[in-house]
Amino acid sequence: MKVGITGANGHVGANLIRRLLKDGHHVRVLQYHYHKGFDGLEVEVMTGDVNDNGLLAKFCSGMNVVYHLAAKI
């Protein structure tokens, strides 16, 4: 299954990535600034902002599931 994750650098996102990869899923992440939470992992990375509708449409394209975990604190 192809899975997209926004907010992948946060605690929940970083742990979700590891679980999905362990289960054999393809993972695409939307990176805003940082990538420490998924450094060294076999993920597809797109860089941008969830407020960019065009980018978000491309990010979601082809995904079976998208977990929206991005937040502004």
Buried (B, 14 or more C-beta within 10 A) or exposed (E): EBBBBBBBBBEBBBEBBBEBBEEEBBBBBBBBEEBEBBEEBEBEEBEBEBEEEEBBEEBBEEBEEBBEBBEEE
